Amino acid sequence: AGRPLAEEEALDAYGRNLGVAFQLVDDALDYAADEAVLGKTVGDDFREGKISLPVLVAFARGDEAERAFWRRTIETREQGPDDLAEAQRLIDRHGALAETFDRARGFGATALEALAPFPDGAEKRALQAVVAYCIERAR
């Protein structure tokens, strides 16, 4: 409020795209994170049966046996002790993490582009740094 409509729309686009980028990175980290470094428990989304982009990519690129694995573990949540490792293997095999990180970078770039109407300064640099942190926290 109190800002020109174009600036409000730019900030809205920034926030929406940053949010999607953050979520995509979070989804990927659920299968790839180093728990000690990130402080995030690997596999929580898998155990909860959440359908995320890494799962969707691996499912779409997988064969029928792999799709049956995803249906069993995600849809019906019938999971055994080795299923998380198998999920990680399938996600890796089908390039699902790379695809997810690529899409996150795309949304991050769109968030940065949304800041174009704003003058360079500390505030803009801070918003740019948030995008960089969001994307780079996976490294």
N, CA, C and O atoms as a GROMACS GRO file, in nm:
protein
  556
    1ALA      N    1   0.084  -0.119   0.000
    1ALA     CA    2   0.000   0.000   0.000
    1ALA      C    3   0.088   0.123   0.000
    1ALA      O    4   0.193   0.127   0.064
    2GLY      N    5   0.044   0.224  -0.073
    2GLY     CA    6   0.119   0.347  -0.081
    2GLY      C    7   0.223   0.347  -0.192
    2GLY      O    8   0.288   0.449  -0.215
    3ARG      N    9   0.241   0.235  -0.259
    3ARG     CA   10   0.337   0.225  -0.370
    3ARG      C   11   0.258   0.231  -0.501
    3ARG      O   12   0.140   0.195  -0.505
    4PRO      N   13   0.324   0.275  -0.607
    4PRO     CA   14   0.258   0.269  -0.738
    4PRO      C   15   0.220   0.124  -0.771
    4PRO      O   16   0.288   0.030  -0.730
    5LEU      N   17   0.113   0.109  -0.846
    5LEU     CA   18   0.062  -0.024  -0.880
    5LEU      C   19   0.170  -0.109  -0.948
    5LEU      O   20   0.181  -0.228  -0.920
    6ALA      N   21   0.249  -0.049  -1.036
    6ALA     CA   22   0.354  -0.125  -1.106
    6ALA      C   23   0.454  -0.184  -1.008
    6ALA      O   24   0.501  -0.297  -1.026
    7GLU      N   25   0.487  -0.110  -0.904
    7GLU     CA   26   0.581  -0.160  -0.803
    7GLU      C   27   0.517  -0.272  -0.721
    7GLU      O   28   0.582  -0.371  -0.689
    8GLU      N   29   0.389  -0.255  -0.687
    8GLU     CA   30   0.319  -0.361  -0.613
    8GLU      C   31   0.314  -0.489  -0.695
    8GLU      O   32   0.337  -0.598  -0.642
    9GLU      N   33   0.285  -0.476  -0.822
    9GLU     CA   34   0.280  -0.594  -0.910
    9GLU      C   35   0.417  -0.658  -0.923
    9GLU      O   36   0.429  -0.781  -0.927
   10ALA      N   37   0.521  -0.576  -0.931
   10ALA     CA   38   0.658  -0.629  -0.941
   10ALA      C   39   0.695  -0.705  -0.814
   10ALA      O   40   0.754  -0.813  -0.821
   11LEU      N   41   0.661  -0.649  -0.699
   11LEU     CA   42   0.691  -0.718  -0.573
   11LEU      C   43   0.608  -0.845  -0.558
   11LEU      O   44   0.656  -0.944  -0.503
   12ASP      N   45   0.485  -0.842  -0.607
   12ASP     CA   46   0.402  -0.963  -0.605
   12ASP      C   47   0.466  -1.072  -0.691
   12ASP      O   48   0.475  -1.187  -0.648
   13ALA      N   49   0.511  -1.036  -0.810
   13ALA     CA   50   0.576  -1.134  -0.899
   13ALA      C   51   0.705  -1.185  -0.835
   13ALA      O   52   0.735  -1.304  -0.842
   14TYR      N   53   0.780  -1.096  -0.774
   14TYR     CA   54   0.902  -1.136  -0.704
   14TYR      C   55   0.870  -1.240  -0.596
   14TYR      O   56   0.932  -1.346  -0.590
   15GLY      N   57   0.774  -1.209  -0.512
   15GLY     CA   58   0.740  -1.297  -0.401
   15GLY      C   59   0.687  -1.432  -0.446
   15GLY      O   60   0.725  -1.535  -0.391
   16ARG      N   61   0.599  -1.432  -0.545
   16ARG     CA   62   0.545  -1.559  -0.594
   16ARG      C   63   0.654  -1.647  -0.653
   16ARG      O   64   0.661  -1.766  -0.623
   17ASN      N   65   0.741  -1.588  -0.735
   17ASN     CA   66   0.847  -1.666  -0.799
   17ASN      C   67   0.953  -1.710  -0.699
   17ASN      O   68   1.005  -1.822  -0.709
   18LEU      N   69   0.985  -1.626  -0.603
   18LEU     CA   70   1.078  -1.665  -0.498
   18LEU      C   71   1.020  -1.781  -0.418
   18LEU      O   72   1.091  -1.876  -0.385
   19GLY      N   73   0.892  -1.775  -0.387
   19GLY     CA   74   0.827  -1.882  -0.312
   19GLY      C   75   0.830  -2.015  -0.384
   19GLY      O   76   0.855  -2.119  -0.322
   20VAL      N   77   0.805  -2.013  -0.514
   20VAL     CA   78   0.810  -2.138  -0.591
   20VAL      C   79   0.952  -2.190  -0.596
   20VAL      O   80   0.975  -2.310  -0.578
   21ALA      N   81   1.049  -2.101  -0.619
   21ALA     CA   82   1.189  -2.144  -0.622
   21ALA      C   83   1.228  -2.207  -0.489
   21ALA      O   84   1.292  -2.312  -0.486
   22PHE      N   85   1.190  -2.143  -0.379
   22PHE     CA   86   1.222  -2.195  -0.246
   22PHE      C   87   1.162  -2.334  -0.227
   22PHE      O   88   1.229  -2.425  -0.178
   23GLN      N   89   1.036  -2.351  -0.265
   23GLN     CA   90   0.969  -2.479  -0.247
   23GLN      C   91   1.033  -2.588  -0.331
   23GLN      O   92   1.049  -2.701  -0.285
   24LEU      N   93   1.068  -2.556  -0.454
   24LEU     CA   94   1.132  -2.656  -0.540
   24LEU      C   95   1.266  -2.701  -0.482
   24LEU      O   96   1.297  -2.820  -0.481
   25VAL      N   97   1.345  -2.606  -0.433
   25VAL     CA   98   1.472  -2.643  -0.370
   25VAL      C   99   1.445  -2.729  -0.247
   25VAL      O  100   1.514  -2.829  -0.225
   26ASP      N  101   1.347  -2.690  -0.168
   26ASP     CA  102   1.312  -2.768  -0.049
   26ASP      C  103   1.272  -2.910  -0.087
   26ASP      O  104   1.311  -3.006  -0.020
   27ASP      N  105   1.193  -2.924  -0.193
   27ASP     CA  106   1.151  -3.056  -0.239
   27ASP      C  107   1.271  -3.140  -0.281
   27ASP      O  108   1.278  -3.259  -0.250
   28ALA      N  109   1.365  -3.079  -0.352
   28ALA     CA  110   1.485  -3.152  -0.395
   28ALA      C  111   1.571  -3.191  -0.276
   28ALA      O  112   1.624  -3.302  -0.271
   29LEU      N  113   1.585  -3.100  -0.181
   29LEU     CA  114   1.669  -3.129  -0.065
   29LEU      C  115   1.615  -3.244   0.018
   29LEU      O  116   1.690  -3.309   0.091
   30ASP      N  117   1.486  -3.270   0.009
   30ASP     CA  118   1.429  -3.382   0.084
   30ASP      C  119   1.488  -3.515   0.038
   30ASP      O  120   1.486  -3.613   0.113
   31TYR      N  121   1.541  -3.518  -0.082
   31TYR     CA  122   1.601  -3.641  -0.134
   31TYR      C  123   1.753  -3.633  -0.144
   31TYR      O  124   1.818  -3.734  -0.168
   32ALA      N  125   1.810  -3.513  -0.126
   32ALA     CA  126   1.953  -3.497  -0.152
   32ALA      C  127   2.032  -3.430  -0.041
   32ALA      O  128   2.154  -3.428  -0.047
   33ALA      N  129   1.966  -3.377   0.058
   33ALA     CA  130   2.036  -3.295   0.158
   33ALA      C  131   2.131  -3.376   0.244
   33ALA      O  132   2.112  -3.496   0.268
   34ASP      N  133   2.233  -3.307   0.290
   34ASP     CA  134   2.320  -3.360   0.393
   34ASP      C  135   2.260  -3.311   0.525
   34ASP      O  136   2.266  -3.192   0.557
   35GLU      N  137   2.202  -3.402   0.600
   35GLU     CA  138   2.129  -3.364   0.721
   35GLU      C  139   2.215  -3.283   0.816
   35GLU      O  140   2.166  -3.188   0.878
   36ALA      N  141   2.342  -3.319   0.830
   36ALA     CA  142   2.430  -3.250   0.924
   36ALA      C  143   2.454  -3.105   0.881
   36ALA      O  144   2.463  -3.016   0.966
   37VAL      N  145   2.465  -3.082   0.752
   37VAL     CA  146   2.494  -2.948   0.702
   37VAL      C  147   2.369  -2.861   0.702
   37VAL      O  148   2.374  -2.746   0.744
   38LEU      N  149   2.258  -2.915   0.654
   38LEU     CA  150   2.139  -2.834   0.634
   38LEU      C  151   2.045  -2.833   0.754
   38LEU      O  152   1.965  -2.740   0.769
   39GLY      N  153   2.053  -2.933   0.837
   39GLY     CA  154   1.961  -2.940   0.949
   39GLY      C  155   1.821  -2.982   0.908
   39GLY      O  156   1.725  -2.958   0.981
   40LYS      N  157   1.809  -3.044   0.793
   40LYS     CA  158   1.680  -3.091   0.741
   40LYS      C  159   1.687  -3.243   0.735
   40LYS      O  160   1.784  -3.300   0.685
   41THR      N  161   1.585  -3.307   0.785
   41THR     CA  162   1.580  -3.453   0.782
   41THR      C  163   1.547  -3.499   0.641
   41THR      O  164   1.445  -3.460   0.584
   42VAL      N  165   1.633  -3.581   0.585
   42VAL     CA  166   1.611  -3.634   0.451
   42VAL      C  167   1.497  -3.735   0.455
   42VAL      O  168   1.490  -3.818   0.545
   43GLY      N  169   1.409  -3.727   0.357
   43GLY     CA  170   1.304  -3.827   0.341
   43GLY      C  171   1.172  -3.798   0.409
   43GLY      O  172   1.080  -3.880   0.401
   44ASP      N  173   1.160  -3.685   0.477
   44ASP     CA  174   1.032  -3.656   0.543
   44ASP      C  175   0.916  -3.651   0.444
   44ASP      O  176   0.811  -3.711   0.468
   45ASP      N  177   0.936  -3.581   0.332
   45ASP     CA  178   0.828  -3.571   0.232
   45ASP      C  179   0.794  -3.709   0.178
   45ASP      O  180   0.677  -3.741   0.157
   46PHE      N  181   0.896  -3.790   0.154
   46PHE     CA  182   0.874  -3.926   0.104
   46PHE      C  183   0.791  -4.005   0.204
   46PHE      O  184   0.691  -4.067   0.167
   47ARG      N  185   0.832  -4.003   0.330
   47ARG     CA  186   0.759  -4.079   0.433
   47ARG      C  187   0.615  -4.032   0.448
   47ARG      O  188   0.527  -4.110   0.482
   48GLU      N  189   0.592  -3.903   0.422
   48GLU     CA  190   0.457  -3.847   0.434
   48GLU      C  191   0.375  -3.864   0.305
   48GLU      O  192   0.259  -3.824   0.300
   49GLY      N  193   0.436  -3.923   0.203
   49GLY     CA  194   0.365  -3.947   0.078
   49GLY      C  195   0.339  -3.822  -0.004
   49GLY      O  196   0.243  -3.817  -0.081
   50LYS      N  197   0.424  -3.722   0.011
   50LYS     CA  198   0.405  -3.597  -0.064
   50LYS      C  199   0.451  -3.613  -0.208
   50LYS      O  200   0.558  -3.667  -0.236
   51ILE      N  201   0.367  -3.566  -0.297
   51ILE     CA  202   0.400  -3.568  -0.439
   51ILE      C  203   0.470  -3.436  -0.471
   51ILE      O  204   0.408  -3.330  -0.472
   52SER      N  205   0.600  -3.444  -0.497
   52SER     CA  206   0.679  -3.326  -0.527
   52SER      C  207   0.736  -3.339  -0.668
   52SER      O  208   0.723  -3.444  -0.732
   53LEU      N  209   0.798  -3.233  -0.717
   53LEU     CA  210   0.850  -3.237  -0.854
   53LEU      C  211   0.953  -3.348  -0.874
   53LEU      O  212   0.948  -3.415  -0.977
   54PRO      N  213   1.046  -3.373  -0.782
   54PRO     CA  214   1.138  -3.485  -0.805
   54PRO      C  215   1.064  -3.618  -0.825
   54PRO      O  216   1.103  -3.699  -0.909
   55VAL      N  217   0.960  -3.640  -0.748
   55VAL     CA  218   0.881  -3.763  -0.762
   55VAL      C  219   0.809  -3.764  -0.897
   55VAL      O  220   0.808  -3.866  -0.966
   56LEU      N  221   0.749  -3.652  -0.933
   56LEU     CA  222   0.677  -3.645  -1.061
   56LEU      C  223   0.769  -3.672  -1.179
   56LEU      O  224   0.732  -3.742  -1.273
   57VAL      N  225   0.889  -3.615  -1.176
   57VAL     CA  226   0.984  -3.634  -1.286
   57VAL      C  227   1.027  -3.780  -1.292
   57VAL      O  228   1.028  -3.841  -1.399
   58ALA      N  229   1.064  -3.837  -1.177
   58ALA     CA  230   1.107  -3.977  -1.175
   58ALA      C  231   0.993  -4.070  -1.219
   58ALA      O  232   1.016  -4.167  -1.291
   59PHE      N  233   0.872  -4.040  -1.176
   59PHE     CA  234   0.756  -4.119  -1.217
   59PHE      C  235   0.737  -4.111  -1.368
   59PHE      O  236   0.720  -4.213  -1.435
   60ALA      N  237   0.739  -3.990  -1.422
   60ALA     CA  238   0.714  -3.971  -1.565
   60ALA      C  239   0.821  -4.036  -1.652
   60ALA      O  240   0.791  -4.085  -1.761
   61ARG      N  241   0.943  -4.037  -1.605
   61ARG     CA  242   1.054  -4.092  -1.684
   61ARG      C  243   1.079  -4.240  -1.656
   61ARG      O  244   1.159  -4.304  -1.724
   62GLY      N  245   1.011  -4.294  -1.557
   62GLY     CA  246   1.035  -4.432  -1.517
   62GLY      C  247   0.959  -4.533  -1.600
   62GLY      O  248   0.868  -4.499  -1.676
   63ASP      N  249   1.000  -4.659  -1.584
   63ASP     CA  250   0.927  -4.767  -1.651
   63ASP      C  251   0.809  -4.809  -1.562
   63ASP      O  252   0.788  -4.752  -1.456
   64GLU      N  253   0.735  -4.908  -1.608
   64GLU     CA  254   0.614  -4.948  -1.534
   64GLU      C  255   0.646  -4.999  -1.394
   64GLU      O  256   0.571  -4.971  -1.300
   65ALA      N  257   0.754  -5.074  -1.378
   65ALA     CA  258   0.791  -5.124  -1.245
   65ALA      C  259   0.824  -5.008  -1.151
   65ALA      O  260   0.790  -5.010  -1.033
   66GLU      N  261   0.892  -4.907  -1.205
   66GLU     CA  262   0.926  -4.791  -1.122
   66GLU      C  263   0.800  -4.712  -1.087
   66GLU      O  264   0.787  -4.662  -0.975
   67ARG      N  265   0.709  -4.701  -1.180
   67ARG     CA  266   0.583  -4.631  -1.150
   67ARG      C  267   0.505  -4.706  -1.042
   67ARG      O  268   0.442  -4.645  -0.956
   68ALA      N  269   0.509  -4.839  -1.048
   68ALA     CA  270   0.442  -4.919  -0.945
   68ALA      C  271   0.505  -4.893  -0.808
   68ALA      O  272   0.436  -4.887  -0.707
   69PHE      N  273   0.638  -4.877  -0.806
   69PHE     CA  274   0.706  -4.843  -0.681
   69PHE      C  275   0.652  -4.712  -0.626
   69PHE      O  276   0.620  -4.703  -0.507
   70TRP      N  277   0.642  -4.609  -0.711
   70TRP     CA  278   0.593  -4.479  -0.665
   70TRP      C  279   0.447  -4.486  -0.619
   70TRP      O  280   0.410  -4.424  -0.520
   71ARG      N  281   0.366  -4.562  -0.690
   71ARG     CA  282   0.226  -4.576  -0.648
   71ARG      C  283   0.218  -4.640  -0.509
   71ARG      O  284   0.143  -4.594  -0.423
   72ARG      N  285   0.298  -4.744  -0.489
   72ARG     CA  286   0.296  -4.813  -0.360
   72ARG      C  287   0.348  -4.724  -0.248
   72ARG      O  288   0.287  -4.716  -0.141
   73THR      N  289   0.459  -4.656  -0.271
   73THR     CA  290   0.523  -4.582  -0.162
   73THR      C  291   0.463  -4.444  -0.138
   73THR      O  292   0.462  -4.397  -0.024
   74ILE      N  293   0.415  -4.380  -0.242
   74ILE     CA  294   0.360  -4.245  -0.226
   74ILE      C  295   0.208  -4.247  -0.216
   74ILE      O  296   0.151  -4.188  -0.125
   75GLU      N  297   0.145  -4.315  -0.309
   75GLU     CA  298  -0.002  -4.315  -0.312
   75GLU      C  299  -0.060  -4.392  -0.193
   75GLU      O  300  -0.147  -4.340  -0.123
   76THR      N  301  -0.013  -4.513  -0.171
   76THR     CA  302  -0.069  -4.594  -0.062
   76THR      C  303   0.017  -4.590   0.064
   76THR      O  304  -0.023  -4.639   0.169
   77ARG      N  305   0.135  -4.531   0.051
   77ARG     CA  306   0.230  -4.515   0.162
   77ARG      C  307   0.269  -4.648   0.226
   77ARG      O  308   0.294  -4.654   0.347
   78GLU      N  309   0.274  -4.751   0.146
   78GLU     CA  310   0.328  -4.880   0.192
   78GLU      C  311   0.479  -4.873   0.169
   78GLU      O  312   0.527  -4.892   0.057
   79GLN      N  313   0.552  -4.846   0.276
   79GLN     CA  314   0.695  -4.822   0.264
   79GLN      C  315   0.773  -4.917   0.354
   79GLN      O  316   0.740  -4.938   0.471
   80GLY      N  317   0.879  -4.973   0.296
   80GLY     CA  318   0.969  -5.058   0.370
   80GLY      C  319   1.096  -4.983   0.406
   80GLY      O  320   1.114  -4.868   0.366
   81PRO      N  321   1.184  -5.048   0.483
   81PRO     CA  322   1.305  -4.980   0.531
   81PRO      C  323   1.402  -4.937   0.421
   81PRO      O  324   1.480  -4.844   0.442
   82ASP      N  325   1.400  -5.001   0.306
   82ASP     CA  326   1.492  -4.967   0.198
   82ASP      C  327   1.429  -4.878   0.091
   82ASP      O  328   1.495  -4.844  -0.008
   83ASP      N  329   1.304  -4.841   0.109
   83ASP     CA  330   1.233  -4.769   0.003
   83ASP      C  331   1.284  -4.626  -0.017
   83ASP      O  332   1.284  -4.578  -0.130
   84LEU      N  333   1.325  -4.557   0.088
   84LEU     CA  334   1.379  -4.422   0.069
   84LEU      C  335   1.504  -4.428  -0.018
   84LEU      O  336   1.521  -4.347  -0.109
   85ALA      N  337   1.592  -4.523   0.009
   85ALA     CA  338   1.713  -4.538  -0.072
   85ALA      C  339   1.678  -4.568  -0.217
   85ALA      O  340   1.742  -4.517  -0.309
   86GLU      N  341   1.576  -4.649  -0.239
   86GLU     CA  342   1.532  -4.679  -0.375
   86GLU      C  343   1.474  -4.554  -0.441
   86GLU      O  344   1.500  -4.529  -0.559
   87ALA      N  345   1.398  -4.477  -0.367
   87ALA     CA  346   1.343  -4.352  -0.420
   87ALA      C  347   1.456  -4.259  -0.462
   87ALA      O  348   1.451  -4.199  -0.569
   88GLN      N  349   1.557  -4.246  -0.377
   88GLN     CA  350   1.672  -4.161  -0.410
   88GLN      C  351   1.744  -4.212  -0.534
   88GLN      O  352   1.787  -4.133  -0.618
   89ARG      N  353   1.757  -4.343  -0.548
   89ARG     CA  354   1.823  -4.402  -0.664
   89ARG      C  355   1.744  -4.369  -0.792
   89ARG      O  356   1.803  -4.331  -0.893
   90LEU      N  357   1.612  -4.385  -0.786
   90LEU     CA  358   1.530  -4.357  -0.904
   90LEU      C  359   1.532  -4.208  -0.939
   90LEU      O  360   1.538  -4.172  -1.057
   91ILE      N  361   1.527  -4.125  -0.839
   91ILE     CA  362   1.531  -3.980  -0.862
   91ILE      C  363   1.664  -3.942  -0.927
   91ILE      O  364   1.668  -3.859  -1.018
   92ASP      N  365   1.772  -4.002  -0.879
   92ASP     CA  366   1.903  -3.977  -0.938
   92ASP      C  367   1.911  -4.032  -1.081
   92ASP      O  368   1.958  -3.965  -1.172
   93ARG      N  369   1.864  -4.154  -1.098
   93ARG     CA  370   1.870  -4.221  -1.228
   93ARG      C  371   1.801  -4.140  -1.338
   93ARG      O  372   1.848  -4.137  -1.452
   94HIS      N  373   1.692  -4.076  -1.303
   94HIS     CA  374   1.613  -4.005  -1.402
   94HIS      C  375   1.639  -3.854  -1.406
   94HIS      O  376   1.566  -3.780  -1.472
   95GLY      N  377   1.743  -3.810  -1.337
   95GLY     CA  378   1.779  -3.668  -1.342
   95GLY      C  379   1.677  -3.576  -1.280
   95GLY      O  380   1.668  -3.459  -1.317
   96ALA      N  381   1.599  -3.629  -1.186
   96ALA     CA  382   1.490  -3.550  -1.128
   96ALA      C  383   1.539  -3.435  -1.041
   96ALA      O  384   1.476  -3.330  -1.036
   97LEU      N  385   1.652  -3.454  -0.972
   97LEU     CA  386   1.704  -3.344  -0.891
   97LEU      C  387   1.756  -3.232  -0.980
   97LEU      O  388   1.729  -3.114  -0.955
   98ALA      N  389   1.830  -3.268  -1.083
   98ALA     CA  390   1.881  -3.165  -1.175
   98ALA      C  391   1.766  -3.088  -1.238
   98ALA      O  392   1.771  -2.965  -1.250
   99GLU      N  393   1.663  -3.159  -1.278
   99GLU     CA  394   1.544  -3.094  -1.337
   99GLU      C  395   1.480  -3.000  -1.236
   99GLU      O  396   1.441  -2.888  -1.271
  100THR      N  397   1.467  -3.044  -1.113
  100THR     CA  398   1.404  -2.962  -1.010
  100THR      C  399   1.488  -2.838  -0.980
  100THR      O  400   1.433  -2.728  -0.969
  101PHE      N  401   1.619  -2.855  -0.966
  101PHE     CA  402   1.706  -2.739  -0.941
  101PHE      C  403   1.705  -2.643  -1.061
  101PHE      O  404   1.708  -2.522  -1.042
  102ASP      N  405   1.702  -2.696  -1.182
  102ASP     CA  406   1.695  -2.610  -1.301
  102ASP      C  407   1.568  -2.526  -1.299
  102ASP      O  408   1.571  -2.406  -1.327
  103ARG      N  409   1.458  -2.589  -1.266
  103ARG     CA  410   1.332  -2.514  -1.260
  103ARG      C  411   1.335  -2.411  -1.147
  103ARG      O  412   1.284  -2.300  -1.163
  104ALA      N  413   1.394  -2.447  -1.034
  104ALA     CA  414   1.408  -2.351  -0.924
  104ALA      C  415   1.490  -2.230  -0.969
  104ALA      O  416   1.454  -2.116  -0.940
  105ARG      N  417   1.600  -2.255  -1.039
  105ARG     CA  418   1.681  -2.144  -1.090
  105ARG      C  419   1.600  -2.057  -1.186
  105ARG      O  420   1.615  -1.935  -1.187
  106GLY      N  421   1.515  -2.119  -1.266
  106GLY     CA  422   1.430  -2.042  -1.357
  106GLY      C  423   1.334  -1.951  -1.283
  106GLY      O  424   1.318  -1.834  -1.320
  107PHE      N  425   1.271  -2.003  -1.180
  107PHE     CA  426   1.181  -1.918  -1.100
  107PHE      C  427   1.261  -1.811  -1.026
  107PHE      O  428   1.213  -1.699  -1.010
  108GLY      N  429   1.381  -1.844  -0.981
  108GLY     CA  430   1.466  -1.744  -0.917
  108GLY      C  431   1.503  -1.633  -1.013
  108GLY      O  432   1.501  -1.515  -0.976
  109ALA      N  433   1.535  -1.668  -1.136
  109ALA     CA  434   1.568  -1.568  -1.237
  109ALA      C  435   1.448  -1.478  -1.265
  109ALA      O  436   1.463  -1.357  -1.283
  110THR      N  437   1.330  -1.537  -1.269
  110THR     CA  438   1.208  -1.458  -1.291
  110THR      C  439   1.184  -1.364  -1.174
  110THR      O  440   1.140  -1.250  -1.193
  111ALA      N  441   1.212  -1.410  -1.052
  111ALA     CA  442   1.199  -1.324  -0.934
  111ALA      C  443   1.294  -1.205  -0.946
  111ALA      O  444   1.256  -1.092  -0.916
  112LEU      N  445   1.417  -1.231  -0.988
  112LEU     CA  446   1.514  -1.123  -1.004
  112LEU      C  447   1.471  -1.025  -1.113
  112LEU      O  448   1.486  -0.904  -1.097
  113GLU      N  449   1.418  -1.077  -1.222
  113GLU     CA  450   1.370  -0.990  -1.331
  113GLU      C  451   1.258  -0.899  -1.283
  113GLU      O  452   1.245  -0.786  -1.330
  114ALA      N  453   1.178  -0.947  -1.190
  114ALA     CA  454   1.067  -0.867  -1.139
  114ALA      C  455   1.116  -0.743  -1.065
  114ALA      O  456   1.041  -0.647  -1.048
  115LEU      N  457   1.241  -0.746  -1.021
  115LEU     CA  458   1.297  -0.632  -0.948
  115LEU      C  459   1.349  -0.522  -1.040
  115LEU      O  460   1.394  -0.418  -0.993
  116ALA      N  461   1.343  -0.544  -1.170
  116ALA     CA  462   1.397  -0.448  -1.268
  116ALA      C  463   1.346  -0.305  -1.250
  116ALA      O  464   1.423  -0.211  -1.269
  117PRO      N  465   1.219  -0.284  -1.216
  117PRO     CA  466   1.170  -0.146  -1.205
  117PRO      C  467   1.230  -0.067  -1.088
  117PRO      O  468   1.217   0.055  -1.082
  118PHE      N  469   1.295  -0.135  -0.997
  118PHE     CA  470   1.345  -0.068  -0.877
  118PHE      C  471   1.488  -0.020  -0.897
  118PHE      O  472   1.567  -0.086  -0.964
  119PRO      N  473   1.521   0.096  -0.839
  119PRO     CA  474   1.658   0.147  -0.852
  119PRO      C  475   1.756   0.060  -0.773
  119PRO      O  476   1.720  -0.005  -0.675
  120ASP      N  477   1.880   0.060  -0.820
  120ASP     CA  478   1.982  -0.012  -0.746
  120ASP      C  479   1.998   0.053  -0.610
  120ASP      O  480   1.989   0.175  -0.596
  121GLY      N  481   2.022  -0.029  -0.511
  121GLY     CA  482   2.038   0.021  -0.376
  121GLY      C  483   2.039  -0.095  -0.279
  121GLY      O  484   2.028  -0.211  -0.318
  122ALA      N  485   2.052  -0.063  -0.152
  122ALA     CA  486   2.063  -0.166  -0.048
  122ALA      C  487   1.939  -0.256  -0.044
  122ALA      O  488   1.952  -0.377  -0.027
  123GLU      N  489   1.820  -0.197  -0.060
  123GLU     CA  490   1.698  -0.277  -0.053
  123GLU      C  491   1.691  -0.378  -0.167
  123GLU      O  492   1.658  -0.495  -0.145
  124LYS      N  493   1.723  -0.334  -0.288
  124LYS     CA  494   1.720  -0.423  -0.403
  124LYS      C  495   1.825  -0.532  -0.389
  124LYS      O  496   1.799  -0.648  -0.418
  125ARG      N  497   1.944  -0.494  -0.344
  125ARG     CA  498   2.050  -0.594  -0.324
  125ARG      C  499   2.009  -0.697  -0.220
  125ARG      O  500   2.042  -0.815  -0.233
  126ALA      N  501   1.938  -0.654  -0.117
  126ALA     CA  502   1.892  -0.748  -0.014
  126ALA      C  503   1.792  -0.848  -0.073
  126ALA      O  504   1.799  -0.968  -0.045
  127LEU      N  505   1.701  -0.800  -0.155
  127LEU     CA  506   1.604  -0.889  -0.219
  127LEU      C  507   1.673  -0.985  -0.316
  127LEU      O  508   1.636  -1.101  -0.326
  128GLN      N  509   1.774  -0.936  -0.386
  128GLN     CA  510   1.851  -1.022  -0.476
  128GLN      C  511   1.927  -1.128  -0.397
  128GLN      O  512   1.937  -1.243  -0.440
  129ALA      N  513   1.979  -1.090  -0.282
  129ALA     CA  514   2.054  -1.185  -0.198
  129ALA      C  515   1.964  -1.296  -0.145
  129ALA      O  516   2.008  -1.409  -0.129
  130VAL      N  517   1.839  -1.264  -0.118
  130VAL     CA  518   1.745  -1.366  -0.072
  130VAL      C  519   1.726  -1.472  -0.180
  130VAL      O  520   1.723  -1.592  -0.150
  131VAL      N  521   1.714  -1.429  -0.304
  131VAL     CA  522   1.700  -1.524  -0.415
  131VAL      C  523   1.825  -1.610  -0.425
  131VAL      O  524   1.816  -1.733  -0.437
  132ALA      N  525   1.941  -1.547  -0.419
  132ALA     CA  526   2.067  -1.623  -0.429
  132ALA      C  527   2.077  -1.725  -0.317
  132ALA      O  528   2.116  -1.840  -0.341
  133TYR      N  529   2.043  -1.685  -0.195
  133TYR     CA  530   2.049  -1.779  -0.083
  133TYR      C  531   1.953  -1.895  -0.105
  133TYR      O  532   1.988  -2.011  -0.083
  134CYS      N  533   1.833  -1.863  -0.149
  134CYS     CA  534   1.732  -1.967  -0.171
  134CYS      C  535   1.782  -2.072  -0.269
  134CYS      O  536   1.766  -2.192  -0.245
  135ILE      N  537   1.842  -2.029  -0.377
  135ILE     CA  538   1.888  -2.121  -0.481
  135ILE      C  539   2.017  -2.192  -0.438
  135ILE      O  540   2.034  -2.311  -0.465
  136GLU      N  541   2.105  -2.121  -0.373
  136GLU     CA  542   2.237  -2.176  -0.340
  136GLU      C  543   2.240  -2.256  -0.210
  136GLU      O  544   2.341  -2.318  -0.180
  137ARG      N  545   2.134  -2.256  -0.134
  137ARG     CA  546   2.137  -2.328  -0.005
  137ARG      C  547   2.153  -2.477  -0.024
  137ARG      O  548   2.180  -2.550   0.071
  138ALA      N  549   2.136  -2.522  -0.146
  138ALA     CA  550   2.149  -2.665  -0.175
  138ALA      C  551   2.295  -2.707  -0.190
  138ALA      O  552   2.325  -2.826  -0.193
  139ARG      N  553   2.385  -2.611  -0.197
  139ARG     CA  554   2.526  -2.646  -0.222
  139ARG      C  555   2.606  -2.657  -0.097
  139ARG      O  556   2.726  -2.687  -0.102
   0.00000   0.00000   0.00000
